[in-house]
Every structure is written in structure tokens, then in C-alpha cells.
Amino acid sequence: MSLERRDQLIRELCELRGIGDAAHVIQQGVVSIDDFDIAIDYYDEDPAAIYVNFQFGIVSGGRTLRVFRLLLEANLSVYAQDQAQMGVEAETGSIVLVVRGLLNEDADGPWLVEMIEHYVEHGRYWRDNILMSDDEMFRHLSDGAYVWIRA
């Protein structure tokens, strides 16, 4: 696997999603889909995979500790079955989901589009139900009942 394979997947993604400037996306390594910035990276140290990083939004002040708990719960109960992990970027306070996608014979443009659309749906859920929730709703999110987790 190689950087060329990543670039080909990005070209296919852009064609399938109607994104006009694939060369710009390849150069920047970031594409915006449904209001989410998504970075697609390849590392020589892990030639069997690409890494797709989703920016889900910024945690507002006073909620960081509770969101950390929700991220831990999600990593243990939802994302443990995927090759994905959620976290918070220290510099921005943004929720980020990192997905390791295996570059096997099934890895093509439609596969990448399907993966991205799947996790964009997760991002919408986080944004709409956790990051943007009002204070009263937010207080009940991590009460131990785990009803907020959609698997």
C-alpha cells in the first residue's frame, strides 16, 4: 500500500460525492463533508491502513470533564468494536474521532464514502445531542444509565 493508493481513494471519494477539486483535497489532506472536516492520512509506518480523522465540534467550557467521561464510555462500548477512538484535541478543545481503515481488496471509493457517511452520522449525533444540548439535558447525559449511547 502506498500514498498513491490513498490519493486514488480520495479521487474516487471526490468523484462519488461530487467534490470538484480532488487535487486540492489530496494536497490539503482534508475534505469537508456535511459540515464536518475530515482528514485522510496515510503513514509509511502502517502501510496496511489509512487514517480518517473527523472533527465533530468544540466542547464548551464547563463540560469538558463530563464529555471526557462520555468519550471513554463510547470508546469502551461503541468504538471498541471498530478500529476507532474518540478524544479531544488539546489545542482546540474539539472532539475528534480517528478511524483506522484497512486497505484490503475491498477498500475502494464506495467503501471510503460508506465509512465516512457512517461516522458523519455519529458526528451529527454527538453535535446535536451532546455538544449542542441545553444545560438541563446535558446534566443527565452521564448519569450512569448509558441511555445516551447509540450502538
C-alpha positions as CSV (number, residue, x, y, z in Angstrom):
1,M,0.0,0.0,0.0
2,S,1.2,3.5,-0.6
3,L,0.5,7.2,-0.6
4,E,-0.7,6.7,-4.2
5,R,-3.4,4.4,-3.0
6,R,-4.6,7.0,-0.5
7,D,-4.6,9.6,-3.3
8,Q,-6.6,7.3,-5.6
9,L,-9.2,6.7,-2.8
10,I,-9.5,10.5,-2.3
11,R,-10.0,11.0,-6.1
12,E,-12.8,8.3,-6.1
13,L,-14.4,9.9,-3.0
14,C,-14.4,13.3,-4.6
15,E,-15.9,11.8,-7.8
16,L,-18.6,9.9,-5.9
17,R,-19.5,12.9,-3.7
18,G,-19.4,15.5,-6.4
19,I,-16.4,17.3,-4.9
20,G,-14.8,19.2,-7.8
21,D,-11.2,19.8,-6.8
22,A,-9.7,16.4,-5.9
23,A,-6.2,17.7,-6.4
24,H,-6.8,20.3,-3.7
25,V,-8.2,17.7,-1.3
26,I,-5.2,15.5,-1.9
27,Q,-2.8,18.4,-1.3
28,Q,-4.5,19.5,1.9
29,G,-5.5,16.0,3.1
30,V,-8.8,17.5,4.3
31,V,-12.3,17.4,2.9
32,S,-15.5,19.0,4.2
33,I,-18.5,16.7,4.1
34,D,-21.8,17.7,5.6
35,D,-20.2,20.4,7.7
36,F,-17.5,18.1,9.2
37,D,-13.8,18.5,8.4
38,I,-12.4,15.1,7.6
39,A,-8.6,14.5,7.3
40,I,-7.5,11.4,5.3
41,D,-3.9,10.4,6.1
42,Y,-1.5,7.6,5.2
43,Y,1.6,6.7,7.2
44,D,4.6,4.6,5.9
45,E,4.8,3.1,9.4
46,D,1.4,1.4,8.9
47,P,1.1,0.6,5.2
48,A,-2.0,-1.6,5.6
49,A,-4.2,1.3,6.6
50,I,-5.4,4.8,6.1
51,Y,-6.5,7.1,8.9
52,V,-9.6,9.1,8.7
53,N,-10.0,11.9,11.3
54,F,-13.3,13.5,11.9
55,Q,-13.7,16.9,13.7
56,F,-17.0,16.8,15.5
57,G,-17.1,20.1,17.2
58,I,-15.8,22.1,20.2
59,V,-16.6,21.3,23.8
60,S,-18.0,24.3,25.6
61,G,-16.5,25.5,28.9
62,G,-17.6,23.6,32.0
63,R,-18.5,20.5,30.1
64,T,-15.1,19.0,29.4
65,L,-14.9,16.6,32.3
66,R,-18.3,15.2,31.6
67,V,-17.6,14.9,27.9
68,F,-14.3,13.1,28.7
69,R,-16.4,10.5,30.6
70,L,-18.8,10.2,27.6
71,L,-15.8,9.7,25.3
72,L,-14.4,7.0,27.5
73,E,-17.8,5.2,27.6
74,A,-18.1,5.5,23.9
75,N,-14.6,4.2,23.3
76,L,-15.2,1.2,25.5
77,S,-18.8,0.3,24.4
78,V,-19.2,1.6,20.9
79,Y,-15.8,2.1,19.2
80,A,-14.0,-0.8,20.7
81,Q,-15.6,-3.0,18.0
82,D,-14.3,-0.7,15.3
83,Q,-10.8,0.4,14.8
84,A,-11.8,3.9,16.0
85,Q,-11.1,6.1,19.0
86,M,-12.5,9.4,20.2
87,G,-10.7,12.1,22.0
88,V,-10.3,15.8,22.5
89,E,-7.7,17.9,20.7
90,A,-5.8,19.7,23.4
91,E,-5.2,22.8,21.3
92,T,-8.7,23.4,20.1
93,G,-11.0,21.5,22.5
94,S,-12.6,19.8,19.5
95,I,-14.0,16.3,19.7
96,V,-12.1,14.1,17.2
97,L,-12.8,10.6,16.0
98,V,-9.8,8.7,14.5
99,V,-10.7,5.7,12.4
100,R,-8.1,3.2,11.1
101,G,-9.4,1.9,7.8
102,L,-7.8,-1.3,6.5
103,L,-6.5,-1.1,2.9
104,N,-7.6,-4.6,1.8
105,E,-9.0,-5.6,-1.6
106,D,-12.4,-4.2,-0.6
107,A,-11.0,-0.7,0.0
108,D,-12.2,1.5,-2.8
109,G,-14.1,4.7,-3.3
110,P,-17.5,3.4,-2.4
111,W,-16.0,1.8,0.8
112,L,-14.5,5.1,1.8
113,V,-17.7,7.0,1.1
114,E,-19.7,4.5,3.2
115,M,-17.2,4.7,6.1
116,I,-17.2,8.5,6.1
117,E,-21.0,8.7,5.9
118,H,-21.3,6.2,8.8
119,Y,-19.1,8.3,11.0
120,V,-20.5,11.6,9.9
121,E,-23.8,10.3,11.2
122,H,-22.0,9.6,14.6
123,G,-20.8,13.2,14.4
124,R,-24.3,14.6,13.9
125,Y,-25.4,12.6,16.9
126,W,-22.6,14.0,19.1
127,R,-23.1,17.5,17.8
128,D,-26.9,17.6,18.1
129,N,-27.4,15.5,21.3
130,I,-24.3,16.2,23.3
131,L,-22.3,19.3,22.2
132,M,-25.3,21.4,21.5
133,S,-27.7,20.2,24.2
134,D,-29.1,22.6,26.7
135,D,-27.7,22.6,30.3
136,E,-30.6,20.6,31.8
137,M,-30.4,17.9,29.2
138,F,-26.6,17.8,29.4
139,R,-26.6,17.3,33.2
140,H,-28.4,14.0,32.7
141,L,-26.2,12.6,29.9
142,S,-23.6,10.9,32.1
143,D,-25.8,9.8,35.0
144,G,-24.7,6.2,34.7
145,A,-27.7,4.9,32.8
146,Y,-25.9,4.9,29.4
147,V,-29.1,5.8,27.6
148,W,-27.2,8.4,25.5
149,I,-25.1,5.8,23.7
150,R,-26.4,4.7,20.3
151,A,-24.8,1.5,19.2
